[in-house]
Amino acid sequence: MMESGTVARISHWSSIFTLSVFILTNFTTVPLFAVLLLLATKCIDGHDLRRGIVGEGGVKPLSIMALFISLAYLTISLDTAGLFRFLAFWVANKGGSSGRRLHLYFWVFFLLLAVAVGNDPVVLSGTPFLAYFTRIAGISPPPTAWIYMQFCAANMGSAVLVSSNLTNLVLAGAFSISFTTFTAFMALPFLAAAIATYPVFLLMFRGRDYIPRSIDVQGEGSAIGPSSVLVDRWGAIFGSVLLTATLGVLVGTSILHVPVWQITVPPAVITFIRDVVYDWYMSGSAAQPESIEMEQTTVTSQMSATAGVPPRVSQNVRGFWSHLTPSYLASRFPTATTVLKRLPVTLVPFALLTFVLVQGLTRKGWVELFANGWAWWARNTGVVGVTAGMGIIACILCNICGTNIGATIFAARVLEVWIARMGNTLDPKQRDAAIYSLAIASNYGAFTFTICASLAGLLWRDILKQKGINVRQWQFCKLNLPLVIVSMVASSAVLIGEMYVVHKN
């Protein structure tokens, strides 16, 4: 994630004294400054701060963050073991030399991978792989048709499971939706969008320079086969089994209302311990190095002991702690430290502070005002209007509310107030249409107008820039607009049909 700085200069009228203040602005500091400003101006108080972080009703921000980070550790550990690169090379080998077939195979592969592990791992692992693969395949740079296909698939597939995106977790918690119910409603709209959107890719990138008819990987398929990129085979197997079991337990116990963090945190801790043990074993010795070995405490003499003089500790005991530097830990435990560094921990304060800001809007009546407007719209447009309206509004909000996370938190709060006010008079078709249309748009909204519509978009752009591929804002908007329109129309049409089938009585 890119960071920027704002420099404020305060100068004396005589220009004798100049003070420069450097203020770091990013997705963590800006919401923090906003919350501090609201506290200083007494727009919110400590009670609002607590309700925004601890939560109320169905929304439990801390529980959501624990679930998100623990699942992130499981998936990033799998990526560090080389599993995703292994699968990507396996798909590349299956695609053979046909460019169109390979492009289609990658589309299906990234969709399924995003369904299973979410959009962030697909961006983290799939983006550098595609940059490397398209280079050795001789595809004319930049590989526009391939990188936009991957980004679209990553954010489309993450709409299916609750665990695949932080926005899904927010909605499931806010409206007490079980994992099975969420997936049951989202699976068909996702399939419709996946089928309808791919022909748009073929139409937009119909030139041979974008998707060549044949691809020659210059022997890399044999030189760098799938097995050669699998760093830790047993770690990949262990992590895959554990992640599958965790997701299965989440789905199976969702109707029992078991706190989700109690299910996902233990597997993450087990995986972390396994990574540490693996690193220790691979370092070549199960014992500590001689340089940091602690000796037994010694006593200088019986006289000093009886006189109450504390025993003298060997210099190596103090040396033990002096050797525990970040560089030493990174070299001794490379797998564990790599996974910890790649954890999206910056999302935690950003999301919690956004919850606080929305709580402030609720207290001052702004959420109530938006809920009134939404109630009028729903009353006059019905199920079709609710589905289309929420889809359009949420996609726009993703670009102006501090990514799709801020948009989801705000829109979910508006829907909560609307549902509570309507009570039993609310048509269940409208209720579910609004919720699941927001779920669709919060995922698809990542590929709309601006790169900053999602943190995954910023990460995707930065990785490509490191690989020498520059993504321009205007190009991002121009290429994604047809994709998001087709995908939203397809998913919304299926969602409307689901409402009338599920709530036919």
DAZI-V160098 format. One record per residue. N is the residue number from 1. RES is the residue in one letter. OMEGA is omega in whole degrees, -180 to 180 (none if undefined). Layout:
<<N	RES	OMEGA> <N	RES	OMEGA>>
This chain:
<<1	M	-177> <2	M	178> <3	E	179> <4	S	-179> <5	G	177> <6	T	-178> <7	V	178> <8	A	-179> <9	R	178> <10	I	-172> <11	S	173> <12	H	-176> <13	W	180> <14	S	-180> <15	S	179> <16	I	-176> <17	F	179> <18	T	-180> <19	L	178> <20	S	180> <21	V	179> <22	F	-179> <23	I	-180> <24	L	-180> <25	T	175> <26	N	-175> <27	F	176> <28	T	-174> <29	T	-178> <30	V	175> <31	P	179> <32	L	178> <33	F	180> <34	A	179> <35	V	179> <36	L	178> <37	L	178> <38	L	176> <39	L	-179> <40	A	180> <41	T	178> <42	K	172> <43	C	172> <44	I	179> <45	D	-179> <46	G	179> <47	H	178> <48	D	178> <49	L	180> <50	R	-180> <51	R	179> <52	G	-178> <53	I	-178> <54	V	178> <55	G	176> <56	E	-178> <57	G	-179> <58	G	-177> <59	V	178> <60	K	-175> <61	P	-179> <62	L	177> <63	S	179> <64	I	-180> <65	M	178> <66	A	177> <67	L	-177> <68	F	-177> <69	I	-179> <70	S	176> <71	L	177> <72	A	179> <73	Y	-180> <74	L	-177> <75	T	180> <76	I	176> <77	S	176> <78	L	179> <79	D	179> <80	T	177> <81	A	178> <82	G	-175> <83	L	-176> <84	F	176> <85	R	176> <86	F	-180> <87	L	-180> <88	A	178> <89	F	177> <90	W	177> <91	V	179> <92	A	178> <93	N	179> <94	K	-179> <95	G	178> <96	G	-176> <97	S	-180> <98	S	-179> <99	G	-179> <100	R	178> <101	R	180> <102	L	177> <103	H	178> <104	L	180> <105	Y	178> <106	F	177> <107	W	179> <108	V	-179> <109	F	-179> <110	F	175> <111	L	-178> <112	L	179> <113	L	178> <114	A	176> <115	V	-175> <116	A	-172> <117	V	178> <118	G	-174> <119	N	-176> <120	D	177> <121	P	179> <122	V	178> <123	V	-177> <124	L	-175> <125	S	-175> <126	G	-177> <127	T	177> <128	P	178> <129	F	-179> <130	L	178> <131	A	179> <132	Y	-175> <133	F	-179> <134	T	178> <135	R	-179> <136	I	179> <137	A	177> <138	G	177> <139	I	-175> <140	S	179> <141	P	-7> <142	P	-179> <143	P	-171> <144	T	-177> <145	A	-176> <146	W	-178> <147	I	178> <148	Y	174> <149	M	-178> <150	Q	-179> <151	F	177> <152	C	-180> <153	A	-179> <154	A	-176> <155	N	175> <156	M	-179> <157	G	-179> <158	S	-179> <159	A	-170> <160	V	-177> <161	L	178> <162	V	-175> <163	S	-173> <164	S	-179> <165	N	179> <166	L	179> <167	T	177> <168	N	179> <169	L	179> <170	V	-178> <171	L	179> <172	A	178> <173	G	-177> <174	A	-174> <175	F	176> <176	S	-180> <177	I	178> <178	S	-179> <179	F	-179> <180	T	180> <181	T	180> <182	F	-179> <183	T	-180> <184	A	179> <185	F	-172> <186	M	-173> <187	A	-178> <188	L	175> <189	P	177> <190	F	180> <191	L	179> <192	A	180> <193	A	-179> <194	A	-180> <195	I	-176> <196	A	-174> <197	T	-175> <198	Y	175> <199	P	177> <200	V	175> <201	F	-179> <202	L	179> <203	L	-179> <204	M	-176> <205	F	-176> <206	R	179> <207	G	-178> <208	R	178> <209	D	-180> <210	Y	179> <211	I	-178> <212	P	178> <213	R	178> <214	S	-178> <215	I	176> <216	D	-178> <217	V	172> <218	Q	176> <219	G	-177> <220	E	-179> <221	G	178> <222	S	-179> <223	A	178> <224	I	-180> <225	G	-179> <226	P	-176> <227	S	-176> <228	S	-180> <229	V	178> <230	L	-174> <231	V	-176> <232	D	-175> <233	R	-178> <234	W	175> <235	G	177> <236	A	178> <237	I	-180> <238	F	-179> <239	G	180> <240	S	179> <241	V	-178> <242	L	179> <243	L	178> <244	T	179> <245	A	180> <246	T	178> <247	L	178> <248	G	178> <249	V	177> <250	L	179> <251	V	-176> <252	G	-177> <253	T	-176> <254	S	180> <255	I	180> <256	L	178> <257	H	173> <258	V	177> <259	P	-171> <260	V	-178> <261	W	178> <262	Q	180> <263	I	-173> <264	T	-178> <265	V	179> <266	P	177> <267	P	178> <268	A	178> <269	V	178> <270	I	179> <271	T	178> <272	F	179> <273	I	179> <274	R	179> <275	D	179> <276	V	180> <277	V	179> <278	Y	179> <279	D	180> <280	W	180> <281	Y	-178> <282	M	179> <283	S	174> <284	G	-179> <285	S	177> <286	A	180> <287	A	179> <288	Q	178> <289	P	-177> <290	E	-176> <291	S	-179> <292	I	-179> <293	E	179> <294	M	177> <295	E	178> <296	Q	178> <297	T	-179> <298	T	178> <299	V	-174> <300	T	-179> <301	S	178> <302	Q	-178> <303	M	-179> <304	S	179> <305	A	-179> <306	T	-180> <307	A	178> <308	G	177> <309	V	-178> <310	P	-180> <311	P	179> <312	R	-179> <313	V	-180> <314	S	178> <315	Q	-178> <316	N	178> <317	V	177> <318	R	179> <319	G	179> <320	F	-178> <321	W	-180> <322	S	180> <323	H	-178> <324	L	178> <325	T	178> <326	P	-180> <327	S	178> <328	Y	-180> <329	L	180> <330	A	180> <331	S	-179> <332	R	-179> <333	F	-174> <334	P	-178> <335	T	-178> <336	A	-179> <337	T	178> <338	T	179> <339	V	-180> <340	L	179> <341	K	-176> <342	R	178> <343	L	-180> <344	P	-176> <345	V	179> <346	T	178> <347	L	-176> <348	V	177> <349	P	179> <350	F	-178> <351	A	-179> <352	L	179> <353	L	176> <354	T	174> <355	F	180> <356	V	180> <357	L	178> <358	V	176> <359	Q	176> <360	G	176> <361	L	178> <362	T	-178> <363	R	-177> <364	K	174> <365	G	-180> <366	W	178> <367	V	177> <368	E	179> <369	L	178> <370	F	177> <371	A	177> <372	N	178> <373	G	179> <374	W	178> <375	A	178> <376	W	-179> <377	W	-179> <378	A	-178> <379	R	-174> <380	N	-176> <381	T	178> <382	G	-174> <383	V	-179> <384	V	179> <385	G	179> <386	V	-179> <387	T	-179> <388	A	-178> <389	G	180> <390	M	178> <391	G	-179> <392	I	-178> <393	I	-177> <394	A	178> <395	C	178> <396	I	-179> <397	L	179> <398	C	-177> <399	N	-176> <400	I	-177> <401	C	180> <402	G	-180> <403	T	-179> <404	N	179> <405	I	178> <406	G	179> <407	A	-179> <408	T	180> <409	I	-179> <410	F	-178> <411	A	178> <412	A	179> <413	R	177> <414	V	179> <415	L	177> <416	E	180> <417	V	179> <418	W	-179> <419	I	-180> <420	A	-179> <421	R	-177> <422	M	178> <423	G	-177> <424	N	-179> <425	T	-178> <426	L	176> <427	D	-179> <428	P	177> <429	K	179> <430	Q	-179> <431	R	-178> <432	D	179> <433	A	180> <434	A	-177> <435	I	-175> <436	Y	171> <437	S	174> <438	L	178> <439	A	179> <440	I	-176> <441	A	180> <442	S	175> <443	N	-179> <444	Y	-179> <445	G	179> <446	A	178> <447	F	179> <448	T	-171> <449	F	-173> <450	T	179> <451	I	-178> <452	C	175> <453	A	176> <454	S	176> <455	L	176> <456	A	178> <457	G	178> <458	L	178> <459	L	179> <460	W	179> <461	R	-178> <462	D	179> <463	I	179> <464	L	179> <465	K	177> <466	Q	179> <467	K	178> <468	G	180> <469	I	-178> <470	N	178> <471	V	-180> <472	R	-177> <473	Q	-179> <474	W	177> <475	Q	179> <476	F	-180> <477	C	-176> <478	K	-177> <479	L	-177> <480	N	-177> <481	L	177> <482	P	-179> <483	L	-177> <484	V	178> <485	I	-179> <486	V	-178> <487	S	180> <488	M	179> <489	V	-179> <490	A	-179> <491	S	-179> <492	S	179> <493	A	178> <494	V	179> <495	L	178> <496	I	177> <497	G	178> <498	E	-179> <499	M	-178> <500	Y	177> <501	V	-178> <502	V	-177> <503	H	-176> <504	K	-179> <505	N	none>>
